Amino acid sequence: MKLQVPFIQLPLRFDADRLAAEIAAIGEDAWKPHPQGFPGNSMLPLVAVNGDPDDEGFAGAMRPTPHLLRCPYLTQVFASLGAVVGRSRLMRLSGNAEVTRHADQGYYWAERVRVHVPIVTQPTVRFECGGQVLHMAAGECWIFDTWRQHSVVNDAVRERIHLVVDTVGGSAFWELVAKGRPHAAAVAGWSPRMVAPVEGERAAFPCETANVPAVMSPWELNTHLALLFNDARPHPNLPVMGQIAGRFARAWRGLWAEHGDAESGRPAFRALLARFLDEIRGPSQGVLLENELAWFGALNAMVGRAAVLPEAEPAAAHRAADNG
């Protein structure tokens, strides 16, 4: 999600030692290699489709995995965010490893913010986002702008483990964000609230059940197109691209008025989407976004692969690279 500043610290603080003890009790067998095979990166699924730690999908009812249900205090951390929780993990970065520089452009992250709670870390671990660099200390709670280029370096010997929660938020969550502290701002009297462990309590929290559209609504489509055009670097082809996109959006609105997201209308939506991508591909070559991504690549990730379910294997269309 695009934010106004690279980093915001939320006004929450957690007992990192207690979290580390719960995680250690899960055992090494629960950890999995990073889906993209990045060296030194591994993950442990905490919230996944139907609570299945082996399901890497983005589409479907998200539920706590058995690993998370073994960790009472960790469930309390989730609940304290006041958020509707999407796919979430522990992300581990071994010593002398890194998360290479990238920006998140997949559909799933366009409207989701990524919460980081450092659990095991050391002062030399550096998180860079949008040209700003900071160390997230153990037990703190941060969000950052995943739309900007970002990276992580762990140049120490010890591993780094963060809780990483993807969420669209919720009213209580965005109230927390409003009370947060931008990384570069000194706020008089600002102090995060300690969320102490409650012995034996396994906390409940809401999870996503609706996360990937069968057919993207015209209003959501216009939101994604507006982001892409507003964030495009100056280029002489932008007016032509705007005309093509405008015709496409109006045609999509017409189909939506006729069919909504009914299955009977999806062939027409697929055909319209294919024509649009073919038409705009040429003029958009060489057009970049402010975050250095290729404009057409971001369009394809956010709209081309997500605006309408494919005819088969719907979940596969919504898998994308996942870093952090």
NUTI-139225 format. One record per residue (C-alpha): residue in three letters; x, y, z. Coordinates in pm, 1 decimal. Each point is the difference from the previous one (the first is absolute). Layout:
# residues N
<zati r="ALA" c1="X" c2="Y" c3="Z"/>
...
//
This chain:
# residues 324
<zati r="MET" c1="0.0" c2="0.0" c3="0.0"/>
<zati r="LYS" c1="115.1" c2="350.2" c3="-79.7"/>
<zati r="LEU" c1="48.6" c2="216.2" c3="311.9"/>
<zati r="GLN" c1="81.8" c2="367.3" c3="47.0"/>
<zati r="VAL" c1="335.7" c2="-80.5" c3="164.1"/>
<zati r="PRO" c1="234.5" c2="-299.4" c3="-25.4"/>
<zati r="PHE" c1="-41.3" c2="-123.4" c3="361.6"/>
<zati r="ILE" c1="-255.8" c2="46.8" c3="278.1"/>
<zati r="GLN" c1="47.2" c2="-139.7" c3="351.0"/>
<zati r="LEU" c1="-329.4" c2="-106.3" c3="158.0"/>
<zati r="PRO" c1="-60.2" c2="76.1" c3="369.6"/>
<zati r="LEU" c1="30.8" c2="-362.2" c3="112.3"/>
<zati r="ARG" c1="283.6" c2="-190.5" c3="164.6"/>
<zati r="PHE" c1="29.6" c2="-375.6" c3="59.4"/>
<zati r="ASP" c1="202.9" c2="-239.8" c3="212.4"/>
<zati r="ALA" c1="245.5" c2="-123.1" c3="-262.2"/>
<zati r="ASP" c1="162.8" c2="-254.6" c3="231.7"/>
<zati r="ARG" c1="-336.3" c2="-162.4" c3="69.8"/>
<zati r="LEU" c1="-78.9" c2="-11.8" c3="-372.0"/>
<zati r="ALA" c1="341.4" c2="-148.3" c3="-76.9"/>
<zati r="ALA" c1="-56.0" c2="-275.0" c3="257.6"/>
<zati r="GLU" c1="-337.6" c2="-92.0" c3="-151.9"/>
<zati r="ILE" c1="149.5" c2="-11.9" c3="-347.7"/>
<zati r="ALA" c1="295.7" c2="-211.3" c3="109.1"/>
<zati r="ALA" c1="-243.2" c2="-255.0" c3="144.8"/>
<zati r="ILE" c1="-161.8" c2="-49.6" c3="-342.2"/>
<zati r="GLY" c1="314.6" c2="-167.3" c3="-127.9"/>
<zati r="GLU" c1="218.5" c2="23.4" c3="-308.3"/>
<zati r="ASP" c1="-211.1" c2="-243.1" c3="-203.3"/>
<zati r="ALA" c1="-274.9" c2="261.3" c3="-38.4"/>
<zati r="TRP" c1="226.6" c2="240.9" c3="-188.6"/>
<zati r="LYS" c1="-12.2" c2="0.0" c3="-379.5"/>
<zati r="PRO" c1="233.5" c2="137.9" c3="-266.1"/>
<zati r="HIS" c1="-100.0" c2="336.3" c3="-140.0"/>
<zati r="PRO" c1="-247.6" c2="-58.5" c3="-287.5"/>
<zati r="GLN" c1="233.1" c2="173.4" c3="-245.4"/>
<zati r="GLY" c1="305.1" c2="-182.7" c3="132.0"/>
<zati r="PHE" c1="190.6" c2="309.5" c3="115.7"/>
<zati r="PRO" c1="321.0" c2="-106.6" c3="177.4"/>
<zati r="GLY" c1="-12.6" c2="33.4" c3="376.2"/>
<zati r="ASN" c1="-376.2" c2="66.6" c3="2.5"/>
<zati r="SER" c1="-254.1" c2="-233.4" c3="160.5"/>
<zati r="MET" c1="-353.7" c2="31.4" c3="132.6"/>
<zati r="LEU" c1="-250.7" c2="-159.1" c3="237.1"/>
<zati r="PRO" c1="-370.4" c2="37.1" c3="-98.0"/>
<zati r="LEU" c1="-227.5" c2="136.6" c3="273.1"/>
<zati r="VAL" c1="-313.7" c2="100.1" c3="-193.6"/>
<zati r="ALA" c1="-74.5" c2="-175.9" c3="-327.8"/>
<zati r="VAL" c1="-287.0" c2="-111.6" c3="-221.5"/>
<zati r="ASN" c1="-219.8" c2="-227.1" c3="213.6"/>
<zati r="GLY" c1="277.4" c2="-3.5" c3="260.9"/>
<zati r="ASP" c1="209.7" c2="-229.8" c3="-217.7"/>
<zati r="PRO" c1="371.5" c2="83.5" c3="42.3"/>
<zati r="ASP" c1="71.2" c2="-169.2" c3="-334.1"/>
<zati r="ASP" c1="-239.6" c2="227.0" c3="-194.2"/>
<zati r="GLU" c1="184.5" c2="301.5" c3="-140.5"/>
<zati r="GLY" c1="-310.3" c2="145.0" c3="-167.3"/>
<zati r="PHE" c1="-146.0" c2="346.7" c3="41.5"/>
<zati r="ALA" c1="-361.6" c2="-88.4" c3="-84.1"/>
<zati r="GLY" c1="-233.2" c2="-151.5" c3="256.0"/>
<zati r="ALA" c1="-90.1" c2="3.5" c3="367.2"/>
<zati r="MET" c1="306.5" c2="80.5" c3="208.1"/>
<zati r="ARG" c1="28.7" c2="-183.0" c3="330.9"/>
<zati r="PRO" c1="267.1" c2="-50.2" c3="271.7"/>
<zati r="THR" c1="228.8" c2="-294.4" c3="-66.8"/>
<zati r="PRO" c1="64.3" c2="-264.2" c3="268.9"/>
<zati r="HIS" c1="338.2" c2="167.8" c3="59.1"/>
<zati r="LEU" c1="-164.6" c2="327.3" c3="101.0"/>
<zati r="LEU" c1="-256.0" c2="-173.5" c3="221.5"/>
<zati r="ARG" c1="288.7" c2="-144.7" c3="202.4"/>
<zati r="CYS" c1="112.6" c2="353.7" c3="91.9"/>
<zati r="PRO" c1="-245.9" c2="179.4" c3="232.2"/>
<zati r="TYR" c1="194.4" c2="324.8" c3="29.7"/>
<zati r="LEU" c1="53.0" c2="15.5" c3="-375.1"/>
<zati r="THR" c1="-378.4" c2="-17.2" c3="-48.3"/>
<zati r="GLN" c1="-30.1" c2="289.5" c3="246.4"/>
<zati r="VAL" c1="241.9" c2="201.8" c3="-213.4"/>
<zati r="PHE" c1="-218.2" c2="-59.7" c3="-306.0"/>
<zati r="ALA" c1="-314.0" c2="101.1" c3="190.0"/>
<zati r="SER" c1="160.0" c2="320.5" c3="134.1"/>
<zati r="LEU" c1="36.6" c2="136.0" c3="-354.2"/>
<zati r="GLY" c1="-376.4" c2="40.6" c3="-39.0"/>
<zati r="ALA" c1="32.9" c2="-116.9" c3="-358.8"/>
<zati r="VAL" c1="-164.7" c2="-244.1" c3="-238.3"/>
<zati r="VAL" c1="293.3" c2="-233.4" c3="-57.5"/>
<zati r="GLY" c1="112.8" c2="-137.2" c3="-334.3"/>
<zati r="ARG" c1="278.4" c2="-241.4" c3="-79.0"/>
<zati r="SER" c1="265.5" c2="34.0" c3="271.0"/>
<zati r="ARG" c1="330.9" c2="-161.1" c3="88.4"/>
<zati r="LEU" c1="314.0" c2="-0.7" c3="200.8"/>
<zati r="MET" c1="278.9" c2="108.1" c3="-233.2"/>
<zati r="ARG" c1="354.4" c2="-108.1" c3="86.4"/>
<zati r="LEU" c1="316.6" c2="145.9" c3="-144.9"/>
<zati r="SER" c1="317.7" c2="-187.5" c3="82.6"/>
<zati r="GLY" c1="325.1" c2="172.1" c3="91.1"/>
<zati r="ASN" c1="182.6" c2="169.7" c3="-285.7"/>
<zati r="ALA" c1="-310.0" c2="-15.6" c3="-221.5"/>
<zati r="GLU" c1="-228.7" c2="257.5" c3="-158.0"/>
<zati r="VAL" c1="-335.9" c2="70.2" c3="-156.0"/>
<zati r="THR" c1="93.9" c2="155.7" c3="-330.5"/>
<zati r="ARG" c1="-134.8" c2="337.4" c3="-109.8"/>
<zati r="HIS" c1="-350.4" c2="-17.5" c3="-148.2"/>
<zati r="ALA" c1="-348.0" c2="155.0" c3="10.0"/>
<zati r="ASP" c1="-318.0" c2="-202.2" c3="55.0"/>
<zati r="GLN" c1="-227.3" c2="25.6" c3="-302.8"/>
<zati r="GLY" c1="-232.2" c2="-300.2" c3="27.2"/>
<zati r="TYR" c1="-376.5" c2="46.6" c3="26.4"/>
<zati r="TYR" c1="-11.2" c2="-141.5" c3="351.5"/>
<zati r="TRP" c1="220.0" c2="278.6" c3="138.3"/>
<zati r="ALA" c1="-155.1" c2="292.3" c3="-184.8"/>
<zati r="GLU" c1="-243.2" c2="64.8" c3="287.2"/>
<zati r="ARG" c1="176.7" c2="-187.4" c3="278.9"/>
<zati r="VAL" c1="245.0" c2="143.7" c3="245.9"/>
<zati r="ARG" c1="284.0" c2="-214.8" c3="133.9"/>
<zati r="VAL" c1="53.3" c2="0.4" c3="377.5"/>
<zati r="HIS" c1="342.5" c2="-96.7" c3="136.5"/>
<zati r="VAL" c1="65.3" c2="-103.2" c3="361.0"/>
<zati r="PRO" c1="370.2" c2="-79.6" c3="52.9"/>
<zati r="ILE" c1="40.1" c2="-297.4" c3="232.7"/>
<zati r="VAL" c1="363.7" c2="-104.9" c3="-36.8"/>
<zati r="THR" c1="232.8" c2="268.3" c3="-131.5"/>
<zati r="GLN" c1="316.7" c2="200.3" c3="66.5"/>
<zati r="PRO" c1="91.3" c2="365.8" c3="-54.8"/>
<zati r="THR" c1="191.1" c2="-67.8" c3="-322.6"/>
<zati r="VAL" c1="-313.6" c2="-121.7" c3="-183.9"/>
<zati r="ARG" c1="-93.8" c2="281.6" c3="-236.7"/>
<zati r="PHE" c1="-334.5" c2="55.2" c3="-174.1"/>
<zati r="GLU" c1="8.8" c2="240.9" c3="-294.9"/>
<zati r="CYS" c1="-311.3" c2="148.2" c3="-160.5"/>
<zati r="GLY" c1="-21.4" c2="290.9" c3="-239.9"/>
<zati r="GLY" c1="356.7" c2="107.6" c3="77.9"/>
<zati r="GLN" c1="-57.6" c2="0.0" c3="378.4"/>
<zati r="VAL" c1="181.8" c2="-252.8" c3="220.4"/>
<zati r="LEU" c1="-89.6" c2="-110.6" c3="351.5"/>
<zati r="HIS" c1="31.8" c2="-284.6" c3="246.0"/>
<zati r="MET" c1="-325.7" c2="-141.9" c3="134.1"/>
<zati r="ALA" c1="70.1" c2="-97.6" c3="360.3"/>
<zati r="ALA" c1="-131.5" c2="-319.6" c3="159.7"/>
<zati r="GLY" c1="-359.6" c2="34.0" c3="120.9"/>
<zati r="GLU" c1="-79.5" c2="311.8" c3="-201.4"/>
<zati r="CYS" c1="-283.1" c2="16.8" c3="-255.3"/>
<zati r="TRP" c1="45.8" c2="159.7" c3="-343.1"/>
<zati r="ILE" c1="-169.4" c2="39.5" c3="-334.8"/>
<zati r="PHE" c1="176.6" c2="116.0" c3="-314.1"/>
<zati r="ASP" c1="-72.7" c2="105.4" c3="-356.8"/>
<zati r="THR" c1="25.7" c2="-321.5" c3="-201.9"/>
<zati r="TRP" c1="-62.2" c2="196.5" c3="-321.6"/>
<zati r="ARG" c1="344.5" c2="160.8" c3="32.6"/>
<zati r="GLN" c1="321.9" c2="-185.8" c3="-65.9"/>
<zati r="HIS" c1="112.5" c2="-171.7" c3="320.8"/>
<zati r="SER" c1="257.8" c2="-249.3" c3="123.2"/>
<zati r="VAL" c1="134.2" c2="-161.0" c3="317.6"/>
<zati r="VAL" c1="359.5" c2="-84.9" c3="90.7"/>
<zati r="ASN" c1="107.0" c2="-222.3" c3="288.5"/>
<zati r="ASP" c1="379.1" c2="28.7" c3="6.7"/>
<zati r="ALA" c1="30.7" c2="-164.4" c3="342.2"/>
<zati r="VAL" c1="50.9" c2="-367.0" c3="82.3"/>
<zati r="ARG" c1="-330.0" c2="-48.3" c3="187.0"/>
<zati r="GLU" c1="-329.3" c2="-52.8" c3="-181.6"/>
<zati r="ARG" c1="-279.0" c2="256.0" c3="-19.5"/>
<zati r="ILE" c1="-365.2" c2="-100.3" c3="53.6"/>
<zati r="HIS" c1="-293.2" c2="235.9" c3="-58.7"/>
<zati r="LEU" c1="-372.2" c2="-55.5" c3="29.8"/>
<zati r="VAL" c1="-141.5" c2="125.2" c3="-331.9"/>
<zati r="VAL" c1="-376.0" c2="62.3" c3="-18.5"/>
<zati r="ASP" c1="-175.5" c2="101.8" c3="-322.1"/>
<zati r="THR" c1="-328.0" c2="182.5" c3="57.0"/>
<zati r="VAL" c1="-252.0" c2="235.4" c3="-157.3"/>
<zati r="GLY" c1="-37.1" c2="139.9" c3="350.4"/>
<zati r="GLY" c1="-325.2" c2="82.2" c3="174.4"/>
<zati r="SER" c1="-128.8" c2="296.4" c3="198.5"/>
<zati r="ALA" c1="201.3" c2="-77.1" c3="315.4"/>
<zati r="PHE" c1="314.5" c2="-64.6" c3="-204.1"/>
<zati r="TRP" c1="-17.9" c2="331.1" c3="-185.5"/>
<zati r="GLU" c1="-56.0" c2="178.8" c3="330.4"/>
<zati r="LEU" c1="330.0" c2="-154.6" c3="112.9"/>
<zati r="VAL" c1="167.6" c2="122.6" c3="-318.5"/>
<zati r="ALA" c1="-134.5" c2="351.6" c3="63.2"/>
<zati r="LYS" c1="173.2" c2="-11.0" c3="340.5"/>
<zati r="GLY" c1="319.9" c2="-132.3" c3="-152.6"/>
<zati r="ARG" c1="334.3" c2="173.9" c3="-32.5"/>
<zati r="PRO" c1="159.1" c2="61.0" c3="-340.2"/>
<zati r="HIS" c1="355.7" c2="-129.9" c3="16.6"/>
<zati r="ALA" c1="161.3" c2="341.3" c3="-42.0"/>
<zati r="ALA" c1="-231.3" c2="191.1" c3="234.0"/>
<zati r="ALA" c1="58.2" c2="72.0" c3="366.7"/>
<zati r="VAL" c1="-341.4" c2="5.2" c3="171.3"/>
<zati r="ALA" c1="-4.8" c2="154.9" c3="346.2"/>
<zati r="GLY" c1="-129.3" c2="-239.8" c3="263.1"/>
<zati r="TRP" c1="-46.6" c2="-283.1" c3="-248.3"/>
<zati r="SER" c1="40.1" c2="-341.8" c3="156.2"/>
<zati r="PRO" c1="-122.1" c2="-340.9" c3="-121.0"/>
<zati r="ARG" c1="-236.3" c2="-202.5" c3="218.9"/>
<zati r="MET" c1="136.5" c2="-328.8" c3="133.2"/>
<zati r="VAL" c1="-216.3" c2="-300.2" c3="-92.0"/>
<zati r="ALA" c1="97.2" c2="-239.4" c3="277.2"/>
<zati r="PRO" c1="-64.6" c2="-375.1" c3="-29.6"/>
<zati r="VAL" c1="-319.9" c2="-131.8" c3="157.1"/>
<zati r="GLU" c1="71.5" c2="-347.7" c3="128.0"/>
<zati r="GLY" c1="-190.6" c2="-280.5" c3="-170.6"/>
<zati r="GLU" c1="-211.4" c2="225.1" c3="-222.5"/>
<zati r="ARG" c1="-27.9" c2="-90.5" c3="-366.9"/>
<zati r="ALA" c1="-142.2" c2="317.6" c3="-155.2"/>
<zati r="ALA" c1="-240.8" c2="1.8" c3="-293.4"/>
<zati r="PHE" c1="33.1" c2="250.0" c3="-283.5"/>
<zati r="PRO" c1="-181.7" c2="51.2" c3="-332.9"/>
<zati r="CYS" c1="149.3" c2="-145.6" c3="-318.0"/>
<zati r="GLU" c1="-69.9" c2="63.6" c3="-367.1"/>
<zati r="THR" c1="-269.4" c2="-202.4" c3="-172.4"/>
<zati r="ALA" c1="-44.5" c2="227.2" c3="-305.2"/>
<zati r="ASN" c1="333.6" c2="94.5" c3="-153.1"/>
<zati r="VAL" c1="8.8" c2="-65.3" c3="-376.1"/>
<zati r="PRO" c1="-285.1" c2="109.8" c3="-229.8"/>
<zati r="ALA" c1="-165.9" c2="-226.8" c3="-253.7"/>
<zati r="VAL" c1="-29.8" c2="316.1" c3="-208.2"/>
<zati r="MET" c1="156.8" c2="327.4" c3="110.8"/>
<zati r="SER" c1="-259.9" c2="270.6" c3="55.4"/>
<zati r="PRO" c1="25.6" c2="316.4" c3="-214.3"/>
<zati r="TRP" c1="76.5" c2="200.7" c3="313.9"/>
<zati r="GLU" c1="293.2" c2="-218.1" c3="100.0"/>
<zati r="LEU" c1="125.0" c2="-4.9" c3="-358.3"/>
<zati r="ASN" c1="-3.2" c2="380.6" c3="-12.4"/>
<zati r="THR" c1="193.3" c2="14.2" c3="329.0"/>
<zati r="HIS" c1="281.8" c2="-215.4" c3="-137.9"/>
<zati r="LEU" c1="14.8" c2="189.1" c3="-329.1"/>
<zati r="ALA" c1="9.7" c2="332.7" c3="185.3"/>
<zati r="LEU" c1="294.9" c2="-117.0" c3="211.6"/>
<zati r="LEU" c1="192.2" c2="-111.6" c3="-307.6"/>
<zati r="PHE" c1="-57.7" c2="323.4" c3="-192.4"/>
<zati r="ASN" c1="54.3" c2="230.1" c3="299.1"/>
<zati r="ASP" c1="327.3" c2="-175.2" c3="80.9"/>
<zati r="ALA" c1="133.9" c2="-13.6" c3="-356.6"/>
<zati r="ARG" c1="312.2" c2="194.1" c3="-86.7"/>
<zati r="PRO" c1="-48.2" c2="260.5" c3="-276.0"/>
<zati r="HIS" c1="-15.6" c2="-160.6" c3="-344.7"/>
<zati r="PRO" c1="-139.6" c2="120.7" c3="-335.3"/>
<zati r="ASN" c1="-215.0" c2="-312.8" c3="-35.7"/>
<zati r="LEU" c1="-201.1" c2="57.7" c3="318.2"/>
<zati r="PRO" c1="-285.4" c2="192.2" c3="-171.5"/>
<zati r="VAL" c1="-51.8" c2="-282.5" c3="-251.1"/>
<zati r="MET" c1="18.6" c2="-257.4" c3="277.7"/>
<zati r="GLY" c1="-258.2" c2="199.8" c3="195.2"/>
<zati r="GLN" c1="-239.1" c2="-6.3" c3="-294.6"/>
<zati r="ILE" c1="39.6" c2="-377.1" c3="-38.6"/>
<zati r="ALA" c1="-52.0" c2="-57.6" c3="371.0"/>
<zati r="GLY" c1="-301.0" c2="230.2" c3="7.8"/>
<zati r="ARG" c1="-173.0" c2="-190.9" c3="-280.4"/>
<zati r="PHE" c1="77.7" c2="-326.1" c3="175.5"/>
<zati r="ALA" c1="-135.7" c2="118.6" c3="335.7"/>
<zati r="ARG" c1="-323.6" c2="123.8" c3="-156.7"/>
<zati r="ALA" c1="-48.8" c2="-327.8" c3="-186.2"/>
<zati r="TRP" c1="67.1" c2="-191.6" c3="322.5"/>
<zati r="ARG" c1="-262.4" c2="209.8" c3="176.9"/>
<zati r="GLY" c1="-250.0" c2="-88.9" c3="-270.9"/>
<zati r="LEU" c1="65.5" c2="-372.0" c3="33.0"/>
<zati r="TRP" c1="-26.3" c2="28.8" c3="376.9"/>
<zati r="ALA" c1="-338.7" c2="170.2" c3="-30.4"/>
<zati r="GLU" c1="-114.1" c2="-286.9" c3="-223.4"/>
<zati r="HIS" c1="150.6" c2="-297.9" c3="183.8"/>
<zati r="GLY" c1="148.1" c2="101.1" c3="335.6"/>
<zati r="ASP" c1="240.0" c2="-277.1" c3="99.6"/>
<zati r="ALA" c1="-227.4" c2="-279.0" c3="-126.6"/>
<zati r="GLU" c1="181.1" c2="-290.4" c3="-160.7"/>
<zati r="SER" c1="-196.7" c2="46.4" c3="-321.7"/>
<zati r="GLY" c1="168.1" c2="335.3" c3="-64.7"/>
<zati r="ARG" c1="359.8" c2="-104.6" c3="67.0"/>
<zati r="PRO" c1="86.4" c2="-100.1" c3="-358.8"/>
<zati r="ALA" c1="-87.7" c2="353.9" c3="-111.2"/>
<zati r="PHE" c1="210.5" c2="150.4" c3="280.6"/>
<zati r="ARG" c1="295.4" c2="-224.0" c3="-91.1"/>
<zati r="ALA" c1="-21.8" c2="97.2" c3="-366.4"/>
<zati r="LEU" c1="-18.9" c2="372.0" c3="83.3"/>
<zati r="LEU" c1="296.7" c2="-27.5" c3="237.0"/>
<zati r="ALA" c1="209.7" c2="-183.1" c3="-261.0"/>
<zati r="ARG" c1="-73.0" c2="267.7" c3="-263.7"/>
<zati r="PHE" c1="89.9" c2="277.4" c3="243.3"/>
<zati r="LEU" c1="331.5" c2="-157.5" c3="97.4"/>
<zati r="ASP" c1="90.3" c2="-54.4" c3="-365.8"/>
<zati r="GLU" c1="-89.0" c2="359.4" c3="-88.0"/>
<zati r="ILE" c1="184.8" c2="169.7" c3="285.1"/>
<zati r="ARG" c1="307.8" c2="-223.6" c3="0.8"/>
<zati r="GLY" c1="172.4" c2="181.3" c3="-287.3"/>
<zati r="PRO" c1="-50.9" c2="363.2" c3="110.3"/>
<zati r="SER" c1="97.1" c2="-85.7" c3="358.2"/>
<zati r="GLN" c1="340.4" c2="-145.3" c3="-86.6"/>
<zati r="GLY" c1="269.5" c2="210.1" c3="166.5"/>
<zati r="VAL" c1="-246.4" c2="165.0" c3="240.5"/>
<zati r="LEU" c1="115.3" c2="-28.0" c3="362.2"/>
<zati r="LEU" c1="-161.0" c2="62.7" c3="335.8"/>
<zati r="GLU" c1="157.2" c2="216.6" c3="269.0"/>
<zati r="ASN" c1="93.0" c2="-320.6" c3="186.3"/>
<zati r="GLU" c1="206.8" c2="-109.2" c3="-304.0"/>
<zati r="LEU" c1="-239.2" c2="-277.0" c3="-106.7"/>
<zati r="ALA" c1="-101.2" c2="-37.2" c3="-362.7"/>
<zati r="TRP" c1="-347.3" c2="149.4" c3="-41.9"/>
<zati r="PHE" c1="-135.7" c2="-288.0" c3="-208.3"/>
<zati r="GLY" c1="142.5" c2="-262.8" c3="235.5"/>
<zati r="ALA" c1="-177.6" c2="161.2" c3="294.2"/>
<zati r="LEU" c1="-321.9" c2="27.9" c3="-201.3"/>
<zati r="ASN" c1="18.5" c2="-367.9" c3="-88.2"/>
<zati r="ALA" c1="62.8" c2="-100.9" c3="362.4"/>
<zati r="MET" c1="-274.2" c2="216.1" c3="150.2"/>
<zati r="VAL" c1="-265.4" c2="-17.5" c3="-274.4"/>
<zati r="GLY" c1="95.5" c2="-242.2" c3="-276.4"/>
<zati r="ARG" c1="35.7" c2="-300.1" c3="230.5"/>
<zati r="ALA" c1="-272.9" c2="98.0" c3="245.1"/>
<zati r="ALA" c1="-288.3" c2="181.6" c3="-171.3"/>
<zati r="VAL" c1="-187.0" c2="-320.5" c3="-85.2"/>
<zati r="LEU" c1="46.8" c2="-360.5" c3="106.6"/>
<zati r="PRO" c1="164.1" c2="-215.5" c3="-266.0"/>
<zati r="GLU" c1="-188.8" c2="-294.9" c3="-138.6"/>
<zati r="ALA" c1="201.6" c2="-250.7" c3="203.7"/>
<zati r="GLU" c1="222.0" c2="-5.4" c3="309.1"/>
<zati r="PRO" c1="-127.6" c2="330.3" c3="141.5"/>
<zati r="ALA" c1="234.6" c2="6.5" c3="298.4"/>
<zati r="ALA" c1="308.3" c2="-17.4" c3="-221.2"/>
<zati r="ALA" c1="-79.6" c2="338.1" c3="-150.9"/>
<zati r="HIS" c1="41.0" c2="164.7" c3="336.0"/>
<zati r="ARG" c1="336.1" c2="-141.6" c3="104.4"/>
<zati r="ALA" c1="284.3" c2="248.6" c3="-7.2"/>
<zati r="ALA" c1="347.6" c2="59.4" c3="136.7"/>
<zati r="ASP" c1="4.9" c2="54.6" c3="375.8"/>
<zati r="ASN" c1="294.7" c2="162.0" c3="172.5"/>
<zati r="GLY" c1="81.5" c2="157.8" c3="332.7"/>
//
